[in-house]
């Protein structure tokens, strides 16, 4: 339903959006689309990784169980871009998406031995929305920032303890791996915390430098 609300404003949004971000999101969409044709060679399969096909830990994040699964996740990426196009640039988007996808893949492999196979970008997307919320808060957009943060944390917490609010298992022809969502959120919190610490440390160092070098 939310996509229908965005549609009438699509032309204005794309004009205002950073062109580099738009191109980057389009590139991710096309890459994921093309990789879907090699899905069997790219999904995470625990036994295959154990035999040396370690690339599956990362590539599994870019392929999906089926086309409806692809459309669900990629539409969420586009929605992210439309929500945070004023506070997220293409570098922040690309770096964080890569780190989140890698972190989710590694965590699933190391910490979830019962998960024998996996495909999908949803874990990284959950984390990406927290990164977006953080960027909004830094820009003093508290409505979007606090609202997105509360929505993501609330949904992940509910799904973790009670199961998915909306079970799309039949649609994606696989179990909804809520563990991936958990790891995406945890990875995002680590990235946000690292940025907060970096900014605080840098501010303190500059402040100390200014005191030691009076004009």
ABEGO torsion letter per residue (X at the ends): XAAAAAAAAAAAAAAABBAAAAAAAAAAAAAAAAAAAAAAAABBBAAAAAAGBAAAAAAAAABBABAAAAAAAAAAAAAAAAAAAAABBAAAAAAAAAAAAAAAAAAAAAABAABABBBEAAAAAAAAAAAAAAAAAAAGBAAAAAAAAAAAAAAAAAAAAAEBABBAAAAAGBBBBAAAAAAAAAAAAAAAAAAAAAAAAAAAAAAAAAAABBX
